Amino acid sequence: MKPPRFFEFNYTPVLNLFDTDYIVSRVNYQDYVPFGDDNALPRQLIKLAREVPVHRAILNSKTNYILGQGIQSSDPATRQFIDLPNNLKEPFLYTLKKLCFDYLTFGNCYYELVSNKKKSFVFVYHQDATRVRLHVDGKNVLIHPCWDLYKGKDDKDLQTIALFPHFSKGSDGLYHSIVQIKDYEPEFYYYGIPSYFAGIRNIIISGLTNIWNQTRLESSFATPGLLVIPGVNSDEAADELDALFEQYKGALSPRANEIIIQYLSDLGPGVSSQEAKFISFNRNEEDNWTNLHKQAEISLITIHNWFRTLTPYSDDKSGFESGRILNEYDIAMSTVIHPIQEVFIQSLQTSLSEFHLQLKDFEFINKPPISRINPMKYVWEVRRDTGLEYDKKDPTQNLLVLQLKNIYPASDTLSI
């Protein structure tokens, strides 16, 4: 049986990030700047995002909240770009979602601008952040489908594109440029670092405890150890028991093979050497592992600078609290969501202005995860807005929601 995928990659280099990515001597780096001391940091980060459920849930949740209900604009040219940003006929919201996920996962995201010499049009494409490395000259980027298989600057799979604001002419005759958006990190000149990186150990612990739980389940919670069986006085009897145990080992799981069986013959006729017993090799208390798993998952929310009620996981036992959800959403909006949205808006407005596309009134549609009823609306207006039947002539429906709350108990107002 193959080991779980979590063990297929050595995670040690993740914790050995260079103190800086600034290159003093370019003798050893003739072309690209490595991201991580072995240039494998992006691959390690995305494997963590695939293997650790709560970590991935937070990344997905933050991405969805930052995108909100989509993007909009009252400007015709901007709306046309939002609907058709490139010749793939992919709405720009899809491209933006990829960029946002990359930014949160790797601390970097990249999009490609394609135009002609006159810059009379522009297409925008997403570039997978795991494939992009920056050139040591600071003016170009290198794109390779798998950096583990990189064969040098003459690699046929290597693509070189200018870094914005520079442009380079491609084999298609068009002009290309890569725009980088990166999360600031002191002492890092080329790359950004994801905001959760300081808590990377907790993410790894959460993944390892998941593997431990999986292993326990696969072994039917059997504990490795030594099984001592007395009263086996012949090789034939031992062989029969071996065959019996092999049958049950296959029925249980491969982990049952970790049980060592020792047969003891009687000291004399009818005199047993000792009683049958099982000696456990597992000295780790299960409660410790369980508590470690819970603590690691709870810590992930803090590591990501996120909020429990906005994550598809919560250790709270207080249930569904709409007030807390709305309060945390408001805080997240002002401290996380809106600032990141502004980063994308500013980058896009700056780069696309080169093509006389101003992105006027370009904005995200932000709505809280649950509805908040405006107390200054009439009841019939609330019913209309929520798709219910309404009657403007009904005296009750011509009351303000605020007045209704003063007439009926709070629980009754939910049915309006």
C-alpha positions as CSV (number, residue, x, y, z in Angstrom):
1,M,0.0,0.0,0.0
2,K,1.3,3.4,-1.0
3,P,1.8,6.0,1.8
4,P,-0.7,8.8,2.0
5,R,0.0,11.6,-0.5
6,F,0.8,14.0,2.3
7,F,4.1,12.2,2.8
8,E,5.1,12.2,-0.9
9,F,6.8,15.6,-0.7
10,N,9.4,16.7,1.8
11,Y,7.9,19.7,3.6
12,T,11.1,20.7,5.4
13,P,12.2,23.3,2.8
14,V,9.0,25.2,3.5
15,L,10.4,26.1,6.9
16,N,13.8,27.0,5.5
17,L,12.8,30.0,3.4
18,F,15.7,32.3,2.6
19,D,15.9,35.4,4.8
20,T,15.7,37.5,1.6
21,D,15.3,36.9,-2.2
22,Y,17.7,39.7,-3.0
23,I,20.5,38.4,-5.1
24,V,23.9,39.8,-4.3
25,S,26.0,37.6,-6.6
26,R,24.5,36.6,-9.9
27,V,27.1,34.0,-10.7
28,N,24.9,31.1,-9.6
29,Y,21.7,32.7,-10.9
30,Q,22.1,33.4,-14.6
31,D,18.4,33.5,-15.4
32,Y,15.6,33.1,-12.8
33,V,15.3,34.0,-9.2
34,P,14.3,30.9,-7.1
35,F,11.2,31.1,-5.0
36,G,12.2,29.3,-1.9
37,D,15.7,27.9,-1.3
38,D,15.0,24.9,-3.6
39,N,12.6,26.9,-6.0
40,A,9.8,24.5,-4.9
41,L,7.9,26.8,-2.5
42,P,4.9,27.3,-4.8
43,R,4.5,23.6,-5.2
44,Q,4.7,23.0,-1.5
45,L,2.2,25.7,-0.7
46,I,-0.4,24.4,-3.2
47,K,0.1,20.8,-1.9
48,L,-0.6,22.1,1.6
49,A,-3.7,23.8,0.2
50,R,-4.9,20.5,-1.3
51,E,-4.1,18.3,1.7
52,V,-5.3,20.4,4.7
53,P,-9.1,20.7,4.7
54,V,-9.6,23.7,7.0
55,H,-6.7,25.6,5.4
56,R,-8.3,25.1,2.0
57,A,-11.7,26.0,3.3
58,I,-10.4,29.4,4.6
59,L,-8.6,30.1,1.2
60,N,-11.8,29.3,-0.6
61,S,-13.9,31.3,1.8
62,K,-11.7,34.4,1.6
63,T,-11.6,34.2,-2.2
64,N,-15.4,34.0,-2.4
65,Y,-15.9,36.9,0.0
66,I,-13.4,39.1,-1.8
67,L,-15.2,38.4,-5.1
68,G,-18.5,39.1,-3.5
69,Q,-21.5,38.8,-5.8
70,G,-19.4,39.8,-8.8
71,I,-18.2,43.0,-10.5
72,Q,-20.1,45.7,-12.2
73,S,-19.7,49.1,-13.8
74,S,-22.0,51.8,-15.3
75,D,-19.4,52.6,-18.0
76,P,-20.1,50.8,-21.3
77,A,-16.5,50.2,-22.2
78,T,-15.8,48.8,-18.8
79,R,-18.8,46.5,-18.9
80,Q,-17.7,45.3,-22.3
81,F,-14.3,44.4,-20.8
82,I,-15.9,42.6,-17.8
83,D,-18.0,40.5,-20.2
84,L,-15.3,39.7,-22.7
85,P,-11.7,40.3,-21.4
86,N,-10.0,38.0,-24.0
87,N,-10.6,35.8,-27.0
88,L,-11.3,32.8,-24.7
89,K,-14.8,34.2,-24.1
90,E,-14.3,33.8,-20.4
91,P,-16.0,36.5,-18.2
92,F,-13.4,38.5,-16.3
93,L,-14.9,37.4,-13.0
94,Y,-13.5,33.9,-13.7
95,T,-10.1,35.3,-14.4
96,L,-10.3,37.5,-11.2
97,K,-11.2,34.4,-9.1
98,K,-8.0,32.6,-10.2
99,L,-5.9,35.7,-9.5
100,C,-7.4,36.1,-6.1
101,F,-6.9,32.5,-5.1
102,D,-3.2,32.7,-6.3
103,Y,-2.7,35.9,-4.4
104,L,-4.0,34.4,-1.1
105,T,-2.2,31.0,-1.6
106,F,1.2,32.1,-2.8
107,G,1.4,35.8,-1.9
108,N,1.8,36.5,-5.7
109,C,-0.5,36.4,-8.7
110,Y,0.2,37.2,-12.4
111,Y,-1.9,38.3,-15.3
112,E,-0.8,38.6,-18.9
113,L,-1.6,41.6,-21.2
114,V,-1.7,41.0,-25.0
115,S,-2.0,43.7,-27.6
116,N,-0.7,45.0,-30.9
117,K,2.1,47.5,-31.5
118,K,-0.5,50.4,-31.5
119,K,-2.1,49.2,-28.3
120,S,-5.5,49.5,-30.0
121,F,-6.9,46.6,-28.0
122,V,-6.0,44.5,-25.0
123,F,-6.7,40.9,-23.9
124,V,-6.1,39.8,-20.3
125,Y,-5.3,36.3,-19.3
126,H,-4.5,34.6,-16.0
127,Q,-1.0,33.0,-15.5
128,D,-0.6,30.1,-13.0
129,A,1.6,31.5,-10.2
130,T,3.3,28.1,-9.7
131,R,4.7,28.4,-13.3
132,V,6.1,31.9,-13.1
133,R,9.6,32.9,-11.9
134,L,11.1,36.4,-12.2
135,H,14.3,37.0,-14.2
136,V,17.3,38.3,-12.4
137,D,17.2,41.4,-14.6
138,G,13.9,42.5,-13.0
139,K,12.5,43.2,-16.5
140,N,11.3,39.8,-17.6
141,V,9.5,36.7,-16.3
142,L,10.1,33.1,-17.1
143,I,7.2,30.6,-17.5
144,H,7.7,26.9,-17.3
145,P,5.1,24.2,-17.0
146,C,7.1,22.2,-14.4
147,W,10.2,23.7,-12.7
148,D,11.3,20.3,-11.4
149,L,12.0,19.4,-15.1
150,Y,13.7,22.7,-16.0
151,K,16.7,22.1,-18.2
152,G,18.2,25.6,-18.4
153,K,17.7,28.7,-20.4
154,D,17.6,26.7,-23.6
155,D,14.7,24.6,-22.5
156,K,12.1,24.3,-25.3
157,D,9.3,24.5,-22.8
158,L,10.6,27.8,-21.3
159,Q,8.8,31.0,-22.3
160,T,10.1,34.5,-21.6
161,I,7.8,37.5,-21.4
162,A,8.5,41.1,-20.4
163,L,7.5,42.3,-16.9
164,F,5.1,45.3,-17.0
165,P,5.5,48.1,-17.9
166,H,7.8,46.5,-20.5
167,F,6.4,44.6,-23.5
168,S,8.0,41.9,-25.6
169,K,7.0,40.7,-29.1
170,G,5.8,37.1,-29.2
171,S,6.0,34.5,-31.9
172,D,2.4,35.4,-32.7
173,G,3.4,38.9,-33.7
174,L,1.6,40.4,-30.8
175,Y,3.1,42.2,-27.8
176,H,2.9,40.6,-24.3
177,S,3.5,41.8,-20.8
178,I,3.1,40.1,-17.4
179,V,1.7,42.1,-14.4
180,Q,2.7,40.9,-10.9
181,I,0.6,41.6,-7.8
182,K,2.5,40.6,-4.7
183,D,1.9,40.7,-0.9
184,Y,4.5,42.9,0.6
185,E,7.2,41.2,2.8
186,P,10.2,43.1,4.2
187,E,13.6,42.1,2.7
188,F,11.8,40.4,-0.3
189,Y,12.5,42.2,-3.5
190,Y,11.1,39.9,-6.2
191,Y,8.4,37.8,-4.6
192,G,5.6,38.3,-2.1
193,I,5.0,35.9,0.8
194,P,1.4,34.7,1.8
195,S,0.1,36.3,4.9
196,Y,-0.4,32.9,6.6
197,F,3.3,31.9,6.2
198,A,4.2,32.7,9.8
199,G,1.8,29.9,10.9
200,I,2.9,27.3,8.4
201,R,3.8,24.9,11.2
202,N,0.2,24.8,12.4
203,I,-1.0,24.1,8.9
204,I,1.4,21.2,8.6
205,I,0.4,19.9,12.1
206,S,-3.3,20.0,11.0
207,G,-2.4,18.0,7.9
208,L,-0.3,15.4,9.8
209,T,-3.1,14.9,12.4
210,N,-5.5,14.3,9.6
211,I,-3.2,11.6,8.3
212,W,-2.9,10.1,11.8
213,N,-6.7,9.9,12.0
214,Q,-6.8,8.3,8.5
215,T,-4.2,5.8,9.5
216,R,-6.1,4.9,12.7
217,L,-9.3,4.4,10.7
218,E,-7.5,2.2,8.1
219,S,-6.1,0.1,10.9
220,S,-9.6,-0.3,12.4
221,F,-8.0,1.5,15.4
222,A,-5.8,-1.5,16.0
223,T,-2.8,-0.6,18.2
224,P,0.7,-2.0,17.2
225,G,2.2,-4.2,19.8
226,L,3.2,-7.6,21.0
227,L,0.7,-10.4,21.4
228,V,1.8,-13.2,23.7
229,I,0.0,-16.5,23.4
230,P,0.9,-19.4,25.8
231,G,0.1,-23.0,25.4
232,V,1.4,-23.5,21.9
233,N,3.5,-26.7,22.3
234,S,4.2,-27.7,18.7
235,D,5.2,-26.3,15.3
236,E,2.1,-27.6,13.8
237,A,-0.1,-25.7,16.3
238,A,2.0,-22.5,15.7
239,D,1.5,-22.9,11.9
240,E,-2.2,-23.3,12.3
241,L,-2.4,-20.1,14.4
242,D,-0.2,-18.3,11.9
243,A,-2.6,-19.2,9.1
244,L,-5.6,-18.0,11.2
245,F,-3.9,-14.7,12.0
246,E,-3.0,-14.1,8.4
247,Q,-6.6,-14.6,7.4
248,Y,-7.8,-12.0,10.0
249,K,-4.9,-9.6,9.2
250,G,-6.1,-9.4,5.6
251,A,-9.7,-8.8,6.7
252,L,-8.7,-6.0,9.0
253,S,-6.0,-3.9,7.3
254,P,-2.3,-3.9,6.4
255,R,-1.7,-2.1,9.7
256,A,-2.5,-5.3,11.5
257,N,0.9,-6.5,10.3
258,E,2.5,-4.3,13.0
259,I,1.3,-6.7,15.6
260,I,4.1,-9.1,16.6
261,I,2.9,-12.5,17.8
262,Q,5.0,-14.6,20.2
263,Y,4.0,-18.2,21.0
264,L,5.1,-19.8,24.4
265,S,5.0,-23.5,25.2
266,D,3.9,-24.8,28.5
267,L,6.6,-25.3,31.2
268,G,5.2,-28.8,31.8
269,P,2.0,-30.9,31.2
270,G,-0.9,-28.5,32.1
271,V,1.5,-25.9,33.5
272,S,1.2,-22.6,31.5
273,S,4.2,-20.3,31.2
274,Q,2.0,-17.2,31.7
275,E,-1.4,-15.7,30.7
276,A,-2.1,-14.5,27.2
277,K,-1.6,-10.7,27.0
278,F,-1.1,-7.8,24.6
279,I,1.7,-5.3,25.1
280,S,1.0,-2.0,23.3
281,F,3.8,-0.2,21.5
282,N,1.8,3.0,21.2
283,R,2.8,5.3,23.9
284,N,1.0,8.4,22.5
285,E,-2.2,9.2,24.2
286,E,-5.1,9.5,21.8
287,D,-6.5,12.5,23.6
288,N,-3.3,14.4,23.1
289,W,-3.5,13.9,19.3
290,T,-7.2,14.9,19.3
291,N,-6.5,18.1,21.2
292,L,-3.5,18.9,19.0
293,H,-5.7,18.4,15.9
294,K,-8.4,20.7,17.3
295,Q,-5.9,23.4,18.4
296,A,-4.2,23.4,15.1
297,E,-7.4,23.9,13.2
298,I,-8.6,26.7,15.5
299,S,-5.2,28.4,15.1
300,L,-5.6,28.4,11.3
301,I,-8.4,31.0,11.4
302,T,-6.1,33.4,13.4
303,I,-3.1,32.6,11.1
304,H,-5.2,33.6,8.0
305,N,-6.4,36.8,9.7
306,W,-9.9,35.6,9.1
307,F,-13.1,35.0,11.1
308,R,-14.8,31.9,12.4
309,T,-18.4,32.7,11.4
310,L,-17.2,33.3,7.8
311,T,-15.4,30.0,7.6
312,P,-17.2,26.7,6.7
313,Y,-15.8,25.4,10.0
314,S,-16.3,26.6,13.6
315,D,-15.6,25.2,17.0
316,D,-18.3,27.3,18.6
317,K,-21.2,25.6,20.2
318,S,-23.4,28.7,20.3
319,G,-25.1,28.0,17.0
320,F,-26.1,30.3,14.3
321,E,-25.8,33.9,15.5
322,S,-26.8,36.4,12.8
323,G,-25.6,39.3,14.9
324,R,-22.1,37.9,15.2
325,I,-22.0,37.0,11.5
326,L,-22.9,40.5,10.4
327,N,-20.5,42.1,12.9
328,E,-17.6,39.9,11.8
329,Y,-18.5,40.5,8.1
330,D,-18.3,44.3,8.7
331,I,-14.9,43.9,10.3
332,A,-13.7,41.6,7.5
333,M,-15.0,44.1,4.9
334,S,-13.0,47.0,6.3
335,T,-9.8,45.1,7.3
336,V,-9.4,42.3,4.7
337,I,-12.0,42.2,1.9
338,H,-12.0,45.9,0.8
339,P,-8.2,46.4,1.0
340,I,-7.5,43.4,-1.2
341,Q,-10.2,44.4,-3.6
342,E,-8.5,47.8,-3.9
343,V,-5.2,46.2,-4.6
344,F,-6.7,44.4,-7.7
345,I,-8.6,47.5,-8.8
346,Q,-5.6,49.8,-8.6
347,S,-3.4,47.2,-10.5
348,L,-5.9,46.8,-13.2
349,Q,-6.6,50.5,-13.6
350,T,-2.9,51.2,-13.8
351,S,-2.1,48.5,-16.4
352,L,-5.1,48.9,-18.6
353,S,-4.8,52.7,-18.8
354,E,-1.9,51.9,-21.2
355,F,-4.6,50.9,-23.7
356,H,-6.9,53.9,-22.9
357,L,-9.2,51.6,-20.9
358,Q,-10.0,53.6,-17.7
359,L,-12.2,51.0,-15.9
360,K,-14.6,53.7,-14.8
361,D,-16.9,52.8,-11.9
362,F,-15.3,49.3,-11.7
363,E,-16.5,47.9,-8.4
364,F,-17.1,44.7,-6.5
365,I,-20.7,43.9,-5.5
366,N,-20.5,43.2,-1.7
367,K,-23.3,41.7,0.2
368,P,-23.4,40.2,3.7
369,P,-23.9,36.4,3.9
370,I,-27.3,36.9,5.6
371,S,-29.9,39.5,4.9
372,R,-30.3,42.5,7.2
373,I,-33.8,44.0,7.1
374,N,-33.9,47.8,6.9
375,P,-36.1,48.8,9.9
376,M,-37.1,52.0,8.0
377,K,-38.8,50.1,5.2
378,Y,-42.5,49.3,5.0
379,V,-43.5,45.7,5.5
380,W,-44.9,45.4,1.9
381,E,-41.5,46.7,0.6
382,V,-39.6,44.0,2.5
383,R,-42.0,41.3,1.2
384,R,-41.6,42.6,-2.3
385,D,-37.8,42.6,-2.1
386,T,-37.8,39.0,-0.8
387,G,-40.1,37.7,-3.5
388,L,-43.2,37.3,-1.3
389,E,-46.7,38.4,-2.1
390,Y,-47.5,41.9,-0.9
391,D,-50.5,44.2,-0.6
392,K,-50.0,47.9,-0.4
393,K,-53.5,48.3,0.9
394,D,-53.0,46.0,3.9
395,P,-52.8,48.2,7.0
396,T,-50.3,45.9,8.6
397,Q,-48.1,45.9,5.6
398,N,-48.1,49.7,5.6
399,L,-46.3,49.7,8.9
400,L,-42.6,50.2,9.1
401,V,-40.6,47.2,10.1
402,L,-39.5,49.3,13.2
403,Q,-43.1,49.7,14.2
404,L,-43.8,46.0,13.6
405,K,-41.1,45.1,16.0
406,N,-42.7,47.2,18.7
407,I,-46.1,45.5,18.2
408,Y,-45.1,41.8,17.9
409,P,-42.5,39.7,19.7
410,A,-39.1,39.5,17.9
411,S,-39.7,35.9,16.9
412,D,-42.9,36.8,15.0
413,T,-41.2,39.5,12.9
414,L,-39.2,36.8,11.1
415,S,-42.3,35.7,9.2
416,I,-42.8,39.0,7.4
